[in-house]
Amino acid sequence: LPSKAFPKLNVKGKYYTEEDIATLRAYAKARGVVLVPEFECPGHAPVLNTYYPEVFRDRSDGKEAGVFLNEQGEPIPSKALICAGSERAVNGVKTLLTEVAELFPDAPYIHIGGDEAQIYLWKQCADCRAYMEKNGIEDVYGLFSDYIARIANYVLSLGKTPIVWEGFPEKGNEKIPRETIVISWENHYQTTEQLL
């Protein structure tokens, strides 16, 4: 999607223009189709981290930004993960969500993704650890629920209903706004029955 706030995301040939989206909206409306824009976060964010690493990427203990160790101790880039502990990253996500809401004024929903995020990498992020300590969050699962809650509440403040894939860990369910629609897919975090 196009962005005025983050213009480096507007890579020629790889994004829709505002005019394209207006045409698509008119086409869908004439046919009774409801468009649901999806802003995938905190995972699936390589474009954000490639063009704006200073805003969205995690910080790892004095190493090069975005370089982490996987569960086997091997170095890997974390270009696909948005930092959940930094105010700059969360504010960047909110700015982009505001732009999505403006691009799709008739859409009652905004899908915020939430699936397939390598949240274990947040253990190595100085910003994430500091945020968890400050807010009494014990682990990355609690941080994930906290992040989804903050983003879902922001979507609600835009007058839209948030949707997430699969949801969030059971620990932290109470933080998630009840208006959030959860698409139960692989039941990675909890089963459909646990979400009721």
N, C-alpha and C positions, 0 to 999 in steps of 0.2 A: 504494500500500500504506500502511497505517497506520504511524505512527511515534510512539513515546513520547519518543524523544530529540529529535525535531524536530517538535513538535506543530503548528506552523503549516502543515505539509504536509497535515494532515488537513482539507482543505477539504470542507465538507459537500456531499454529492452528487457529489463527484469522486474518492472513494477508497473502497476496500473496508474494512469493519471486520474485526476479528479474528474475529468470529462468522461473517461472510460467508466468510472464508477457510477456517475450520474446516468449514463446510458444504460448500464446494467440494472440500476435501481428502477428506472422507468420500464425497462423490458420485464423485469420480475413483477412489478406492481400491476402492470397491464394483464398479467397472467395469474394473479392471485398467489404469487410465490413470496414467501417470507425469507429474506436473506439474513443469514446469521454470520456476521464477521467473526473471525477467530484471530485472537492475538495470543500466540503460543508462548507461555512462560510458566515457570522459570527455565524450563529446558527448551530445546530446539531454538536456541538463540544465536547461532553462529554469525548471522549477518549483523546483529547488534554488536556483538563482541569484536567482529572484524573491523567494522567502521567506527565504532565508538567504545573501544576497550576502556578508556578512562572514565566512562560513565557506568557501563553495565558489568564489567568483568570482576570476578573475585580477586582478592589480594591474598597471596600465599606467603606467609612468613619470610619476607625479605627476598624471596626468589623473584624471578621475572613474573610479572603479572600474568595470571592465567595458567601457570605451569604447576601441575599437581602430580601426586603419586596415585596410581590406581591401587586396587586392593592387593595387588601382588608387589607393590612398592616400585613399580616402573613409572617413569615420568610420562605424563600425558597432558595435552593442552585441554583446558576447560572452556573452549570457545563456545560450547553449546549451553552454558549455564549462566543465568543471571544471578548476581550477588543478592542474597536475601537480607544481608546485614547492613548494607550501606544505604543511607538516605538518598545519595545521588542516584543510585540504581533504581530504587523504588520510585523516586520522583520522575525519573526518565520513563519508567513504565507507565506511570499515571499520565504523563504528558502525551505519550503515544496513544493511550486508551481514550483520552479526550479527543484526539484527532480522529480516531476510529469512530467514535460516537458522532462527531460532526460529519464525517463522510457518509454515515448510514443513519440519518436522523429518524427514519421510519422503522428501523430495526428495534424490536422490543428486547433483544438479547445481545450480549457480547460474550463469546466463548473465550475463556482465558487459558485453555489448555490444561496444564498441570500434570501431564503424563510424561513418562520416560525421562525424568530429570535425574541426573546423577548426583542426588543430594548428599551422598556421602562425602563429596568433595568439599562441602561447606565446613567440614571438620578442620580443614587445612587453611581456611580463609580467616585472616585476622579480623576483618570487619564482621563476619558472621559470628565468630566466637565472642567478640566484644558485645554484639547485640544480644546474643543468648545470655551472657552473664548479666548484662544490664536489665534484661527483662525476665530473668528467672526461668529461662527455657533450658531444659536439661540435655536435649540432643537434637540432631538434625531433623528427626521426625517431627518434634515439636516446633522447630523452626519452619518446617514445610507447612504445617497447618497454620501457623501464625502468618506466613507469607500469603497463602491462599486467602485467609480471612481478610488481611489488609487490602489485597487486590479486589476481592469480591465486594467488600464494603465500598471501595472506590467506584466500582462499576454501578452499584446501587445508587451512589450519590449522583451519578450521571443520568439517572432515570432509566437505567437498563437492568435487566435481570441477568446475573452472571451464570454461566454454564462452565462446568469443568469435566474433563475426562477422568473417569475412575474415582476422583475425589481426593482423599487425603488420609493420612494415618488416623486410626481411631483415637489416639491420644491427641486431643485438641479439637475433637468434634464440636465441643461446646462453643468454640470461637467462631465457627463458620456460620454466616448468616443463613437462617432457615430458608430464605428465598432462593438460595443457590440450587440450581438444577445440576444433578450429578448423573452423567452418562456412565452407567456401570458396564465396563467392557471386560477387562481381564481380572477384575477384583484383586488387583495387586496389593492394595492397602487394606481393604476390608470388603466384606461381602455386601450385596445389596440389602440383605436383611439388617445388617449392622447399621446401615445408613438411615433406616426408618426412625 
